[in-house]
């Protein structure tokens, strides 16, 4: 296992939070209280902490879905703010995987996976080839034409993985990706996630409660009371 | 393709709501088409009465309704004597009622009038027109609803007339009218020495401008207009057209509100779906395109259905004997295009607020709380 210091020295920082603050209910609930964090290219990082400690909020900020009240967020060295092309970020640089699969129920598996390629205007033939490749790797080739309602929980989450990887993002943000799955499905989905991220050379930042899964990441970042308490080596 | 699927899937998922919205547009379009076509048909028919074998109409300046126009017989004679004029026919319009028939249009015409000379006579002899002051000729439909035949006497207004013939024209107003000599009409309507209009045919159409100028100089109280010019400018026609479009517009507005309601419901029930699209890279424009696409689909499909329903309704109206000749069911391609465009614009306008709402949905909140 490589050390955090080695990563920071040798690899480019792709995600960086600088003194990030965020609260809800007009300041009544402070979620992030001056978070500083850096994630290097190619790392798999587990973001752990109790419910409500701000893991998802930080993840959403890295993805441009939410904005800090104070502090700055950088993705690939560029600040994420309103001036930045957030759409470009979501289309080409970041892939999201949520706890709930967040698929569109009335579309087929294939259509759901093709949504990011439609958004990005990727050639249909190229998109289909990519879909076939990902479906093959995730064992979903035989389910491409099925509607989401017909799929099992594990299959839905694997579909969400495929969709997140469709546009070859350099960063994958996963918010409790196995949180809604049973043990076997959870392991299978996590294995697939690690495998896809590794083979695509992407960076993974995953919020999770599951310490066993977190231990299999390169780094473990612990959040407590709105702050990064420790940067521990996983495993 | 996915765009289309997103649009169609949602419409199919809420098919009752979509169908109600589509029906709203369809009936609005059908109503607009029917009202506009009937009124335009009526205007066309009235115009054709005036332009019968003529190209210029002379009538009293500044009257809003030709029934109130008074053109002196003397002026008619002077105009007829102009070198550029082939013939000038004074026509007096009047409206009377008879038992069970509140409105019967009367035409006071000269024996040489094209209406008498060129119409198809179903009964009687055109040569006998104007022999006696109480002789009248009936349009075929008038003869039918007045149950009159050649040789019979009938009460029209305050006088009794002798029916000497029945003629058939393609014009609903004429077909439902009563023709009498100009002098009889002048006496009957207490308009001695006047007519409502003079329809003028020139030897050479190129002389129209000069003719109009001559009339303007010689008869300051009269105005001469070309047929098309008259149809465009006659205030009654303009009022009718404006009314038709206003009524049709109100119908379309109601249809548009239906679409707006459907689209608002559509967006409110799909907040999570829209958030998913946002997270996967859909821009505001693309989100808006999905919403406007749904609305456009409903509007176009509704408009097509409305054109079909409207056409069938107009055809059905044509078959009603009482309306024979009054309804011209011909739908002009331009009118179809205008109605389609209006329906589309109405639908898009109805989707404006829902689209803006959808574009402003914050994905993070929608995904967190939905």
Contacts between the chains, C-beta under 8 A, distances in Angstrom:
chain1	res1	chain2	res2	distance
A	56	B	368	7.7
A	60	B	364	4.9
A	63	B	279	7.6
A	65	B	279	6.8
A	65	B	362	7.8
A	65	B	363	5.3
A	65	B	364	4.0
A	65	B	367	8.0
A	66	B	364	4.7
A	87	B	281	6.3
A	87	B	283	4.7
A	90	B	278	7.5
A	90	B	279	6.5
A	90	B	280	6.9
A	90	B	281	4.5
A	91	B	281	3.5
A	92	B	281	7.9
A	96	B	279	5.2
A	96	B	280	7.7
A	98	B	367	6.7
A	102	B	272	7.6
A	102	B	276	5.1
A	102	B	279	7.3
A	102	B	367	6.5
A	103	B	276	7.4
A	104	B	6	7.8
A	104	B	273	5.4
A	104	B	276	6.1
A	106	B	9	4.6
A	106	B	10	7.7
A	106	B	13	5.8
A	107	B	2	7.7
A	107	B	5	6.3
A	107	B	6	7.5
A	107	B	9	6.4
A	111	B	2	5.7
A	111	B	5	5.9
A	114	B	2	5.7
A	115	B	2	6.3
A	115	B	276	7.7
A	115	B	277	6.6
A	115	B	280	4.8
A	115	B	281	7.9
A	115	B	282	7.6
A	116	B	280	4.5
A	116	B	281	5.2
A	118	B	2	4.6
A	118	B	3	6.9
A	119	B	277	7.3
A	119	B	280	5.8
A	119	B	281	3.4
A	119	B	282	4.7
A	119	B	283	7.3
A	119	B	286	6.3
A	120	B	281	5.6
A	124	B	1	7.4
A	163	B	280	6.8
A	167	B	281	7.3
